[in-house]
Amino acid sequence: MTNGWVDIKNTDVALIMGGNPAENHPCGFKWVIEAKKTRNAKVISVDPRFTRTSAVADLYAPLRPGTDIAFLYGIMNYAITRKRFHEEYVKLHTNAPFVIGEKYSFNDGLFAGYDGAKKEYDKGTWSYEPDPKTSAYHVDPTLENPRCVFQLLKKHVERYTPEMVEKICGTPKDQFLKVAELVTSTGNAERAGTIIYALGWTQHSTGVQIIRTAAMLQLLLGNVGRPGGGVNALRGHSNIQGATDIAGTFEILPGYLATPRGGLNTLTEYLEKVTPTTLNKQAWSSMNYWSNYPKFAVSLLKALYGKSSTKENDWGYAWLPKVDGNYSWMYMFDDMYRGKSKRAGGEESGPEGFITFGMNPVGIGPNSDKMINALAKLKWMVVVENVEIETAAFWKAPKDQYETPDAKNIPTEVYLLPASGFAEKDGTFTNSARWMQWKWKAIDPPGQSKTDQEIVSRIFLAVRDLYKKEGGALPEQVLNVTWNYTNPINPDLDEVLKEINGKAITDVKDKDGKLVRAAGQQLDSFAHIMDDGSTLCGNWLHTGVYSSAGNNAKRRNNADPTGLGMFHEWGFSWPANRRIMYNRASADAEGKPWDPTRPGIVWNGEKWVGDVPDIKPDSPPGQFGAFIMLPEGVARLYAAALNDGPFPEHYEAMEAAGENPLHPKVTSNPVGVRFASDKDKYGTANDFPVVCTTYRLTEHYHYWTKHHANGRLNEVQPGFFVEIPEGLAKEKGISNGGMVKVTSARGSITGVAMVTKRLHQMQIGGKQVWHVGVPLHWGYTGAKGHTGPLANKLTPTVMDANTWTPEYKTFLVKVEKAEGGVA
């Protein structure tokens, strides 16, 4: 989230796609309403369903699930052809002037470098072109070179005419044009627009590229880095952002440092691989803040291994776990189901055990039958939760609904560790806006429930004791972990946050020998992090949250001198307490704000003032680019780093409702991931003609609410249902409140039909296409009377090529009347 919830009040236009914040984020959505009330902002809802967000929007447009890239590219084409984009911003703050090498091409749905056998691209064919006269890359500030990024983008999106958008998305042309006109009204210095999205964009086989397209549109319109602008991602939980920041996935370490891969045997090799070098030597060239990678990495190793981490032993780099493949959870479950797992040395063997902590894989994983049967191959499983979720009781899945193995044939020993709930523990939440806010425990957990940190600590200390007694492979990896908490069994999270922030181990001095931090002092800024062993830091991005001033996550000062809702003394916003990321882009080449009434930062002749500048505070305009984390120093309209293309492209879902009109021979994402076990079955439109999507409800807290013994929270949403459009219901003879059966290639679920006007029949290339919606909160465990089918019984095991996110939002089903079915 580049800006934040409160900043949405500063917008002139809010385009909401891939999300339904009025329903799923009601507390945050008030800032959208605030913008409408105080700025007469216009709200646009583009969604397959007419949602509660649509009901309060100024403009609504329907689209077929999974066609968002085509819609956004249509707006981009509209902006370019009608010159409704912020040209000065584009030239100054993006890579639009960069010239691309001659190897790049795009034909019939494929970019250059595609290897059909491996189903992957050689990204070296997408590189920038060097300038033969300099050591820099070739740049054309006029944007006229036919191979500059701007011209290539213009050519790439010209296919997405209003007529093509209608053909692909099903959005009537007149409605699309109204949206395009309103969105591009912000492509200038005077107005600002925001784009708001959620999991409706993430959960596709093209999810990353959908979000990339939104970022590109905002860059084209000059809306990134500005108050009231940005691309704002809405999380489904108050700490999803925080979990990611602290390394919630296998491929990153805290602070988004790369997890070392096997073969990078020394810290030097690792740093050479991951530390980018500055690409350009233009006036706007970046300071390339990732050049500080060695400081962040060494200080993280010092936080992990303490005194055992020394220069002589490469700071303990050898003890840091390495990866030799893809260990995202979908791959883990595929290995688990096949009865294979990797051990030290690379040999494969049957799976041993699995720990699932605050996650319900059987509930949230695609293709529920495969998830259940995968767990049945284990020797043991530990589930850390505060209720008995489907994963903890996977063998209890009703055999009349799921392909559940006989319990006598399941070797898996399950341990359910009772954990405290969110109101029963303190610590920090890092919300969508990157605000780290301390929360205080409201009540002690009941019975033998324990806090997360105590459960983790007890497991770690027990494993460490085993290594001390019995030894084992690479014991240093465990024995050298520093664990210097006052209460090692149940660490105070205040202490942990201090460690995450970082401190000086010895005196820290600058290049001139001036003392910056005395030994033992907390670090105030990540600029103080060093690579000589003098500092430790658990997460460089969070440096400043627990500074020498104390725990800044506890701050609750609501002073707002900017008037823009930045609230710099309320909590802490990473990085550096900055409220709007890339805020240098809120000003022109001279440092003057594009809109003086909404200044992000301003150059006053000596320094940048306003928000915490996303640039060296005293660096004059022109010295550094606005995007200091990128080697180019500017934002990327063209990005050669993603696995499925330097530009996004519309591809149909892996279960396609029809052929792709842009390139029928390449209908779906050519590098999207499919699994191929006997449980991985995929449907076609011939057998499954209806498009299905999943979504959440205000009344349910994911899979948790249904476990309330008193049932009060379930009274407002008493049972599972299938949302079905009136026309399809009439066609199938299904009445509102009657029973309906929904079937995919993976199996069937049955529920009450909720017949609505919110879903439309869509004309897609002259073909009529229906779609239905299924909420995802139910399951076979829970309080009596509040169980129901798992929506993910229907969903396929296919994934995005970059983040390996499952495609929950677009898959194929057939719909039938179900006489006498049980919801």
C-alpha positions in Angstrom: 0.0 0.0 0.0 1.8 3.1 -1.2 -0.2 5.7 0.7 -2.6 4.4 3.4 -6.1 4.4 4.6 -6.4 7.9 5.9 -4.8 9.4 2.8 -7.7 8.1 0.7 -9.6 11.1 2.0 -7.3 13.3 -0.2 -8.3 11.7 -3.5 -10.4 13.1 -6.4 -11.2 9.7 -7.9 -11.1 6.3 -6.3 -11.1 3.4 -8.7 -12.0 0.2 -6.8 -11.4 -3.1 -8.5 -10.6 -6.5 -7.2 -12.1 -5.7 -3.8 -15.3 -4.8 -2.0 -14.1 -2.6 0.9 -17.5 -1.4 1.9 -18.2 -5.0 2.9 -14.8 -6.4 3.7 -13.0 -3.4 5.1 -15.8 -1.3 6.6 -13.6 0.6 9.1 -11.2 1.7 6.4 -13.8 2.4 3.8 -14.9 5.5 5.9 -12.0 7.4 4.3 -13.5 6.8 0.8 -16.8 8.2 2.1 -14.8 11.1 3.6 -13.3 11.9 0.2 -16.8 11.9 -1.3 -18.1 14.3 1.5 -15.2 16.7 1.7 -13.7 16.7 -1.8 -16.7 15.7 -3.9 -14.5 12.7 -4.9 -16.0 10.3 -7.4 -16.0 6.6 -6.6 -15.9 3.9 -9.3 -16.7 0.3 -8.6 -15.7 -2.2 -11.3 -16.7 -5.7 -10.2 -18.4 -8.9 -11.4 -21.0 -8.4 -8.7 -23.0 -5.2 -7.8 -21.6 -5.1 -4.3 -22.2 -2.9 -1.2 -19.3 -0.9 -2.5 -21.0 -0.5 -5.9 -24.1 0.7 -4.1 -22.4 3.8 -2.8 -20.2 4.4 -5.9 -20.9 7.2 -8.4 -20.2 4.8 -11.3 -20.5 1.1 -11.6 -19.3 -1.1 -14.4 -19.5 -4.9 -14.5 -16.8 -7.1 -15.9 -16.1 -10.8 -16.2 -13.9 -12.3 -13.5 -10.3 -12.4 -14.4 -10.3 -9.8 -17.2 -9.0 -6.9 -15.2 -5.8 -6.4 -17.2 -7.9 -5.9 -20.4 -10.0 -3.3 -18.6 -7.0 -1.4 -17.2 -5.2 -1.5 -20.5 -8.3 -0.1 -22.1 -8.0 2.9 -19.8 -4.3 3.2 -20.5 -4.9 3.1 -24.3 -7.6 5.8 -23.8 -5.2 8.0 -21.8 -2.4 7.7 -24.4 -4.5 8.2 -27.5 -6.4 11.2 -26.0 -3.2 12.6 -24.3 -4.9 12.4 -21.0 -1.7 11.4 -19.1 0.8 13.4 -17.0 3.6 13.7 -19.6 6.0 15.7 -17.5 5.7 13.2 -14.6 6.2 10.3 -16.9 9.4 11.7 -18.4 10.8 12.7 -15.0 9.8 9.8 -12.7 9.4 6.7 -14.9 11.5 4.6 -17.3 9.4 5.7 -20.2 12.5 7.2 -22.0 14.6 4.1 -21.6 15.3 2.3 -24.9 14.9 -1.5 -24.9 17.3 -3.9 -26.7 16.5 -5.3 -30.1 16.0 -8.8 -28.8 12.6 -7.8 -27.2 9.5 -8.7 -29.1 5.9 -9.7 -28.5 4.0 -11.8 -31.0 0.8 -13.9 -30.7 0.7 -13.9 -27.0 4.3 -14.6 -26.3 7.2 -12.4 -25.4 10.7 -13.0 -26.7 12.7 -15.7 -25.1 9.9 -18.2 -24.4 11.0 -21.8 -24.0 7.9 -24.0 -24.6 9.5 -27.1 -23.1 10.4 -25.5 -19.8 7.4 -23.1 -19.9 9.6 -20.2 -18.9 11.2 -17.1 -20.4 14.8 -16.1 -20.8 14.5 -12.7 -19.3 17.8 -11.6 -20.7 16.0 -10.9 -24.0 14.1 -8.1 -22.3 17.1 -5.9 -21.3 17.7 -2.2 -21.7 19.8 -1.1 -24.6 23.2 0.3 -23.7 24.2 3.7 -25.1 27.2 3.2 -27.3 28.7 6.6 -26.4 28.5 6.2 -22.6 28.6 3.6 -19.9 24.9 4.4 -19.2 21.8 3.0 -20.8 20.2 4.5 -23.8 17.6 7.1 -23.0 15.4 9.2 -25.3 13.9 12.1 -23.3 11.6 13.0 -26.2 9.9 9.6 -26.0 10.0 9.3 -29.8 12.4 6.4 -30.2 10.3 3.5 -31.5 12.0 1.1 -29.0 11.7 3.4 -26.0 9.5 2.1 -23.2 6.7 4.6 -23.9 6.4 3.7 -27.6 6.5 0.0 -26.9 3.8 0.5 -24.2 1.7 2.6 -26.6 2.0 -0.2 -29.2 1.3 -2.9 -26.7 -2.0 -1.4 -25.4 -3.3 -0.1 -28.7 -5.1 -3.5 -29.2 -7.2 -2.8 -26.1 -9.8 -0.6 -27.8 -13.2 0.1 -26.1 -14.6 -2.5 -28.5 -12.0 -5.1 -27.5 -12.6 -4.4 -23.8 -16.3 -5.0 -24.3 -15.5 -8.3 -26.2 -13.1 -9.6 -23.5 -14.6 -8.1 -20.3 -18.3 -8.0 -21.2 -18.4 -4.4 -20.0 -20.8 -2.4 -22.2 -18.7 0.1 -24.3 -20.6 3.2 -23.0 -20.0 2.2 -19.4 -16.3 1.5 -20.0 -15.9 4.9 -21.7 -17.5 6.7 -18.7 -15.0 5.0 -16.4 -12.0 5.7 -18.6 -13.0 9.4 -18.9 -13.3 9.8 -15.1 -10.1 7.9 -14.2 -8.0 9.8 -16.8 -9.3 13.1 -15.4 -6.5 12.7 -12.9 -3.7 12.5 -15.5 -2.5 16.0 -14.6 -0.9 18.1 -11.9 -4.2 19.5 -10.6 -6.0 16.2 -9.7 -5.1 13.0 -8.0 -6.7 9.5 -8.1 -6.2 6.3 -6.2 -6.7 2.7 -7.1 -7.9 0.4 -4.4 -7.7 -3.4 -4.7 -7.7 -6.6 -2.6 -7.6 -10.4 -3.1 -9.9 -10.1 -6.1 -6.8 -9.1 -8.0 -4.2 -11.2 -6.2 -5.9 -14.6 -6.5 -5.4 -15.2 -10.3 -2.9 -17.0 -12.4 -2.1 -13.4 -13.6 -2.4 -11.8 -10.2 0.9 -10.0 -10.0 0.5 -8.7 -13.5 -2.9 -7.3 -12.7 -1.5 -5.3 -9.9 1.5 -4.3 -12.1 -1.0 -3.0 -14.7 -2.7 -0.8 -12.0 0.8 0.6 -11.0 1.6 1.3 -14.6 -1.7 3.2 -15.0 -1.1 5.2 -11.9 2.4 6.1 -13.1 1.1 7.1 -16.5 -1.4 9.4 -14.8 1.2 10.7 -12.4 -0.6 9.4 -9.3 2.2 7.5 -7.5 3.8 9.3 -4.5 1.2 11.9 -4.3 -1.3 12.6 -1.5 -4.6 11.2 -2.7 -2.9 8.8 -5.1 -1.1 5.6 -5.2 -2.0 1.9 -5.4 -3.6 0.8 -2.2 -3.8 -2.8 -1.3 -6.4 -3.9 1.2 -5.5 -6.8 3.5 -8.0 -9.3 4.9 -6.5 -9.1 8.4 -4.9 -6.4 10.5 -1.5 -7.9 10.4 -1.1 -9.5 7.0 1.3 -6.7 6.1 3.3 -7.3 9.2 3.6 -11.1 8.6 5.0 -10.4 5.1 7.4 -7.8 6.3 8.9 -10.2 8.8 9.4 -13.1 6.3 6.0 -14.9 6.1 7.0 -16.7 3.0 10.0 -19.0 2.2 11.7 -16.9 -0.5 12.4 -13.8 1.7 14.1 -13.0 5.0 12.9 -10.2 7.2 12.9 -6.8 5.4 12.5 -8.5 2.0 16.0 -9.7 1.8 16.4 -12.7 -0.5 16.6 -16.2 1.1 20.0 -17.6 0.0 19.8 -20.3 -2.6 21.9 -23.5 -2.5 25.2 -23.0 -4.3 25.8 -19.5 -2.8 28.3 -20.8 -0.3 29.7 -17.6 1.1 28.2 -14.3 2.2 30.3 -12.6 -0.6 28.7 -14.9 -3.2 25.3 -14.2 -1.8 25.7 -10.4 -1.7 27.2 -10.3 -5.2 24.1 -12.2 -6.4 21.4 -10.1 -4.7 22.9 -6.6 -4.5 21.8 -4.6 -7.5 24.1 -2.1 -9.2 23.1 1.3 -10.4 22.1 1.1 -14.1 22.3 4.7 -15.2 24.5 7.8 -14.9 21.8 10.3 -15.7 21.1 13.4 -13.6 18.2 11.5 -12.1 20.2 8.4 -11.3 19.4 6.6 -8.1 21.4 6.4 -4.9 20.3 2.7 -5.2 19.5 2.2 -1.6 19.7 -1.6 -2.1 23.5 -1.0 -2.3 23.2 -1.2 1.5 22.2 -4.8 1.2 25.5 -5.9 3.0 24.7 -3.7 6.0 21.2 -5.2 6.3 22.3 -8.8 5.8 25.3 -8.6 8.3 23.2 -6.9 10.9 20.4 -9.5 10.5 23.0 -12.2 11.0 24.2 -10.5 14.2 20.6 -10.4 15.4 20.2 -14.1 14.8 23.6 -15.4 16.1 24.9 -12.7 18.4 28.4 -13.1 19.7 28.8 -16.3 17.6 28.5 -14.2 14.5 32.0 -12.8 13.6 33.8 -11.6 10.6 36.1 -14.7 10.8 33.2 -17.1 10.3 31.5 -15.0 7.6 29.0 -13.6 10.2 27.5 -17.1 10.5 26.2 -17.1 7.0 26.8 -20.8 6.7 24.2 -21.4 9.4 21.5 -19.5 7.6 19.1 -22.0 5.9 19.3 -22.2 2.1 16.7 -23.2 -0.4 17.1 -25.5 -3.4 13.6 -25.3 -4.8 10.2 -23.9 -4.4 8.9 -24.3 -0.9 5.7 -22.3 -1.1 2.8 -24.1 0.5 1.1 -25.3 -2.6 4.3 -27.1 -3.7 4.7 -28.4 -0.1 1.2 -30.0 -0.3 1.9 -31.4 -3.7 5.0 -33.1 -2.4 3.1 -34.2 0.6 0.3 -35.7 -1.4 2.8 -37.5 -3.7 4.6 -38.9 -0.6 7.8 -37.1 -1.4 9.8 -34.6 0.5 13.5 -33.4 0.4 16.0 -33.9 3.2 19.5 -32.7 3.7 21.7 -33.8 0.8 18.8 -33.6 -1.7 17.5 -37.1 -1.5 13.8 -37.7 -1.5 11.9 -39.6 1.1 8.4 -39.9 2.4 7.1 -36.9 4.3 7.7 -36.8 8.1 5.7 -34.0 9.7 4.1 -30.6 9.3 3.6 -27.6 11.6 0.7 -25.3 10.7 0.5 -22.1 12.8 -2.4 -19.7 12.6 -3.4 -21.1 9.2 -6.1 -23.5 8.0 -4.7 -25.2 4.8 -7.7 -27.6 4.4 -10.0 -24.6 4.5 -8.1 -22.1 2.5 -6.2 -24.4 0.1 -7.5 -25.1 -3.3 -8.9 -28.5 -4.2 -9.8 -29.5 -0.6 -9.8 -33.2 -1.4 -6.1 -33.0 -2.3 -5.3 -31.1 0.8 -7.1 -33.7 3.0 -5.4 -36.6 1.4 -2.0 -34.9 1.5 -2.2 -34.6 5.3 -3.1 -38.3 5.5 0.4 -39.2 4.2 2.2 -37.6 7.2 3.6 -39.3 10.3 2.7 -36.3 12.5 1.2 -32.8 12.4 1.2 -30.0 14.9 -1.7 -27.5 14.6 -1.4 -24.3 16.6 -4.9 -22.7 16.9 -7.6 -21.6 19.3 -10.3 -23.8 17.9 -10.4 -27.2 16.2 -10.2 -26.2 12.5 -10.7 -28.4 9.5 -6.9 -29.0 9.2 -6.8 -30.3 12.8 -9.7 -32.6 12.1 -9.0 -33.4 8.5 -9.9 -37.1 8.9 -13.4 -36.1 10.1 -14.3 -34.6 6.7 -17.7 -36.2 5.8 -17.2 -39.0 3.3 -20.3 -38.2 1.5 -18.8 -34.8 0.6 -15.1 -35.3 0.5 -12.7 -38.1 -0.6 -11.6 -38.7 2.9 -9.4 -41.8 3.5 -10.5 -44.3 6.1 -9.2 -43.3 9.5 -7.6 -46.7 10.1 -5.4 -46.1 7.1 -4.2 -42.7 8.2 -0.8 -42.8 10.1 -0.8 -39.1 10.9 -0.6 -38.3 14.6 -2.2 -34.8 15.2 -1.2 -32.5 18.1 -3.5 -29.5 18.6 -1.7 -26.8 20.7 -4.2 -24.3 22.1 -3.1 -20.7 21.2 -4.4 -17.4 22.6 -6.7 -15.3 20.4 -5.9 -11.8 19.2 -7.5 -10.1 22.2 -5.5 -12.3 24.6 -2.0 -11.1 23.7 -0.1 -7.9 23.2 2.4 -6.9 20.5 2.1 -5.0 17.2 -0.2 -5.1 14.2 1.2 -3.7 11.0 -1.8 -2.7 8.9 -2.3 -2.2 5.2 -1.0 1.3 5.5 2.3 0.0 6.9 1.4 1.5 10.3 2.9 -0.5 13.2 0.6 0.0 16.1 1.0 -1.6 19.5 -2.0 -3.4 21.0 -2.5 -4.3 24.6 -3.8 -7.6 25.9 -7.5 -7.3 26.9 -7.8 -10.6 28.8 -5.7 -13.7 29.7 -6.1 -16.7 27.5 -8.3 -19.5 29.0 -7.1 -22.8 30.3 -3.8 -24.0 28.9 -3.8 -21.7 25.9 -0.4 -20.0 25.4 0.8 -17.0 23.4 2.4 -17.5 20.0 5.8 -16.5 21.3 5.7 -19.0 24.2 4.7 -21.8 21.8 7.5 -20.9 19.4 10.0 -20.5 22.3 9.1 -23.9 23.9 9.6 -25.7 20.6 12.9 -23.9 19.9 14.3 -24.5 23.4 13.3 -28.2 23.3 15.0 -28.7 19.9 18.1 -26.9 21.2 18.2 -29.2 24.2 18.1 -32.2 21.9 21.0 -30.9 19.9 23.0 -30.3 23.1 22.3 -33.9 24.3 22.4 -35.8 21.0 24.2 -33.6 18.4 23.1 -33.8 14.8 23.7 -32.3 11.4 25.1 -28.8 11.6 24.3 -28.2 15.3 25.8 -24.7 15.1 22.7 -23.7 13.2 20.6 -24.2 16.3 23.1 -23.9 19.1 24.4 -20.5 18.0 21.0 -18.8 17.8 20.9 -16.0 20.3 18.1 -16.1 22.8 18.9 -13.5 25.4 15.4 -12.6 26.5 14.7 -11.9 30.2 12.1 -14.8 30.1 13.4 -17.2 27.4 10.3 -19.4 27.7 7.9 -16.5 27.1 9.7 -13.5 25.7 8.3 -10.1 26.3 7.4 -8.8 22.9 8.6 -5.3 23.9 12.1 -6.9 24.1 11.6 -8.6 20.8 10.6 -5.4 19.1 13.7 -3.7 20.4 15.7 -6.5 18.8 13.8 -6.1 15.5 14.5 -2.4 15.5 18.2 -2.9 16.1 20.9 -1.5 18.3 24.6 -0.6 18.4 26.7 -3.4 19.7 29.8 -1.2 19.8 30.2 2.5 19.1 29.0 3.4 15.6 30.8 6.2 13.9 30.3 7.8 10.5 32.9 8.1 7.7 34.3 11.2 9.4 34.8 9.4 12.7 31.9 11.2 14.4 30.0 9.1 17.0 26.5 8.2 15.6 25.3 5.7 18.2 27.0 4.7 21.4 27.3 1.0 22.3 24.0 -0.4 23.6 21.9 2.4 22.2 18.9 1.7 20.0 19.2 2.7 16.4 17.0 5.6 15.3 17.4 5.1 11.6 18.4 2.4 9.1 21.0 4.8 8.0 22.9 3.8 11.2 23.0 0.1 10.2 26.6 -1.1 9.5 28.2 -4.1 7.9 31.2 -4.3 10.3 29.5 -6.2 13.1 28.9 -3.0 15.1 25.1 -3.2 14.8 22.4 -5.8 15.0 19.0 -5.4 13.4 16.2 -8.0 13.0 14.5 -6.1 10.2 16.0 -3.0 8.6 12.6 -1.7 7.4 11.4 -1.5 11.0 14.3 0.5 12.3 12.9 3.5 14.1 9.9 1.7 15.6 11.8 1.2 18.9 14.3 4.1 18.9 16.2 5.8 21.6 12.9 7.6 22.3 11.2 4.3 23.2 8.5 2.1 21.7 7.1 4.4 19.0 4.4 1.8 18.1 2.7 2.9 21.3 2.5 6.6 20.2 -1.1 7.9 20.1 -0.6 11.6 19.3 -3.3 12.6 16.7 -1.7 16.0 15.8 -1.7 16.5 12.0 0.1 19.7 11.1 0.0 18.8 7.4 -3.8 18.6 7.4 -3.4 15.6 5.1 -3.9 12.8 7.6 -0.3 11.9 8.0 -0.3 11.8 11.8 3.4 11.3 12.1 3.2 10.9 15.9 0.7 8.1 15.8 2.4 4.7 15.8 5.2 4.2 13.3 5.0 3.7 9.6 7.8 1.8 7.9 10.1 2.8 6.3 11.4 5.6 8.5 7.9 6.7 9.6 7.1 7.7 6.1 3.4 7.9 5.4 3.5 8.1 1.6 6.0 6.0 -0.3 7.9 7.4 -3.3 6.8 10.9 -2.1 9.7 12.6 -4.1 7.4 12.0 -7.1 4.8 14.3 -5.6 7.0 17.2 -6.8 8.3 18.4 -10.1 12.0 18.6 -11.3 12.5 21.7 -9.2 11.0 20.3 -6.0 7.7 22.1 -6.3 4.6 20.1 -5.5 2.4 19.3 -8.5 -0.5 20.5 -6.5 0.3 23.1 -3.8 -2.9 22.3 -1.9 -1.8 18.7 -1.4 2.0 18.8 -1.0 3.7 15.5 -0.3 7.2 16.9 0.2 8.6 20.3 -0.9 12.1 21.5 -1.4 12.6 24.7 0.6 16.0 25.5 -0.7 17.8 23.6 2.0 15.9 20.4 2.7 12.7 18.5 1.9 9.8 19.2 4.2 6.4 17.7 4.7 6.2 14.0 5.0 9.4 12.1 5.8 11.2 12.4 2.4 11.7 9.2 0.4 15.1 10.6 -0.5 18.2 12.0 1.3 16.6 14.9 3.2 19.1 17.5 2.2 19.8 16.3 -1.4 18.8 19.0 -3.9 16.4 18.3 -6.7 18.0 16.4 -9.6 20.6 14.6 -7.5 18.6 11.4 -6.9 15.6 9.8 -8.5 12.3 9.5 -6.8 12.5 5.7 -6.7 15.6 5.1 -4.7 15.1 1.3 -4.3 15.4 0.7 -8.0 18.7 0.9 -9.9 17.2 3.1 -12.5 16.1 5.7 -9.9 12.8 5.9 -11.7 9.6 3.8 -11.6 9.2 0.9 -14.1 6.5 1.1 -16.7 8.5 -1.8 -18.2 9.8 -4.4 -15.8 12.1 -7.2 -16.9 12.1 -8.9 -13.5 8.8 -10.8 -13.6 8.4 -14.4 -14.8 5.6 -13.8 -17.3 6.6 -10.7 -19.2 8.0 -7.2 -19.0 4.6 -5.9 -19.8 1.4 -7.5 -18.5 -0.9 -9.1 -21.0 -4.5 -10.3 -20.8 -4.6 -14.1 -20.5 -7.7 -16.1 -19.7 -7.9 -18.1 -16.4 -6.3 -21.5 -16.5 -9.8 -22.8 -16.7 -10.8 -20.6 -19.6 -14.4 -19.7 -20.4 -13.4 -19.4 -24.0 -10.4 -18.7 -26.3 -8.4 -15.5 -26.0 -9.6 -13.1 -28.8 -6.1 -11.4 -28.8 -4.2 -14.6 -29.5 -6.3 -17.8 -29.6 -3.2 -20.1 -29.7 -2.0 -18.7 -26.3 -5.2 -18.4 -24.3 -3.9 -18.7 -20.7 -0.7 -17.5 -19.0 2.0 -19.6 -20.7 4.1 -19.7 -17.6 1.2 -20.1 -15.1 1.6 -23.1 -12.8 -0.6 -26.2 -13.0 -0.1 -29.4 -10.9 -0.5 -32.8 -12.3 -1.3 -35.4 -9.7 -4.3 -37.7 -10.0 -6.2 -35.3 -7.8 -5.5 -32.3 -10.1 -8.4 -32.3 -12.5 -9.3 -29.4 -14.8 -12.5 -28.5 -16.6 -13.4 -27.0 -19.9 -16.2 -24.7 -20.9 -17.9 -27.5 -22.8 -18.6 -29.4 -19.6 -18.5 -26.5 -17.1 -20.0 -23.4 -18.8 -20.5 -21.2 -15.8 -17.7 -18.9 -14.3 -17.5 -19.1 -10.5 -15.7 -16.8 -8.0 -15.2 -16.9 -4.2 -15.6 -14.0 -1.8 -15.9 -12.9 1.8 -18.7 -11.6 4.0 -18.8 -8.8 6.5 -20.6 -11.0 9.0 -17.9 -13.7 9.1 -14.3 -13.5 10.4 -12.9 -16.0 7.9 -13.2 -19.6 9.3 -13.4 -18.5 13.0 -16.9 -17.1 13.5 -18.6 -20.5 13.0 -16.9 -21.9 16.1 -18.8 -19.6 18.5 -20.7 -21.9 20.8 -23.4 -19.4 21.5 -23.9 -18.9 17.8 -24.7 -15.2 18.1 -22.3 -14.1 15.4 -23.9 -16.6 13.1 -27.4 -15.4 13.5 -26.7 -12.6 11.0 -25.4 -15.1 8.5 -27.1 -18.4 9.3 -25.9 -20.7 6.6 -24.0 -21.4 3.4 -25.4 -20.2 0.1 -24.6 -19.9 -3.5 -25.3 -16.5 -5.1 -26.9 -17.0 -8.5 -28.2 -14.5 -11.1 -31.9 -14.3 -11.7 -31.6 -15.3 -15.4 -29.6 -18.4 -14.7 -31.9 -19.4 -11.9 -34.9 -19.1 -14.2 -33.1 -21.1 -16.9 -32.3 -23.9 -14.4 -35.7 -23.8 -12.6 -34.0 -22.7 -9.3 -36.0 -20.7 -6.8 -34.7 -18.3 -4.2 -34.1 -20.3 -1.1 -34.2 -23.6 -3.0 -31.2 -25.9 -3.2 -28.5 -25.7 -5.8 -25.7 -27.9 -6.7 -22.4 -26.5 -8.0 -19.9 -28.8 -9.6 -16.4 -28.3 -10.9 -13.9 -30.9 -12.2 -12.8 -31.4 -8.6 -16.3 -32.2 -7.2 -19.6 -30.7 -6.0 -21.0 -28.7 -3.2 -24.7 -28.0 -2.4 -26.2 -25.0 -0.8 -29.2 -22.6 -0.6 -29.7 -20.5 -3.7 -29.5 -16.8 -3.1 -31.0 -15.5 -6.4 -30.0 -11.8 -6.9 -29.9 -9.1 -9.5 -26.2 -8.4 -8.5 -24.8 -10.8 -11.1 -25.3 -10.1 -14.8 -25.4 -12.3 -17.8 -22.5 -11.1 -20.0 -22.0 -11.1 -23.7 -18.4 -12.3 -24.3 -17.5 -12.2 -28.0 -21.2 -12.8 -28.9 -21.4 -15.7 -26.4 -23.6 -15.6 -23.3 -21.6 -16.3 -20.1 -23.1 -16.6 -16.6 -21.2 -16.4 -13.4 -22.0 -17.3 -9.8 -20.5 -16.5 -6.4 -19.6 -18.7 -3.4 -18.6 -17.3 0.0 -15.7 -19.1 1.6 -16.3 -19.1 5.3 -17.9 -22.4 6.1 -16.5 -25.9 6.7 -17.2 -29.2 8.4 -15.9 -28.1 11.9 -17.6 -25.6 14.1 -20.6 -25.1 16.4 -23.6 -27.2 15.9 -25.8 -25.9 13.1 -23.1 -23.7 11.7 -21.1 -26.0 9.4 -21.3 -26.1 5.7 -19.4 -26.9 2.5 -15.8 -25.7 1.8 -15.9 -23.5 -1.2 -12.4 -24.7 -2.0 -13.8 -28.1 -2.8 -14.4 -26.5 -6.2 -11.2 -24.5 -6.8 -8.3 -25.7 -9.0 -4.6 -26.1 -8.0 -3.2 -23.5 -10.4 -1.1 -20.6 -9.5 0.4 -17.2 -10.4 3.9 -17.6 -11.9 5.5 -15.0 -9.6 4.0 -15.4 -6.1 2.5 -18.9 -6.4 -0.9 -17.6 -5.3 -3.8 -19.9 -6.2 -6.5 -18.9 -8.7 -9.5 -18.8 -6.4 -11.4 -16.0 -8.3 -12.0 -17.5 -11.7 -12.8 -21.2 -12.4 -15.4 -23.2 -14.2 -18.5 -25.0 -12.9 -21.9 -26.2 -13.8 -25.0 -25.3 -11.9 -28.0 -27.6 -11.3 -31.1 -27.6 -9.2 -30.6 -29.9 -6.2 -33.8 -31.5 -4.9 -33.6 -32.4 -1.2 -29.9 -31.5 -0.9 -28.5 -30.6 2.5 -26.6 -27.3 2.9 
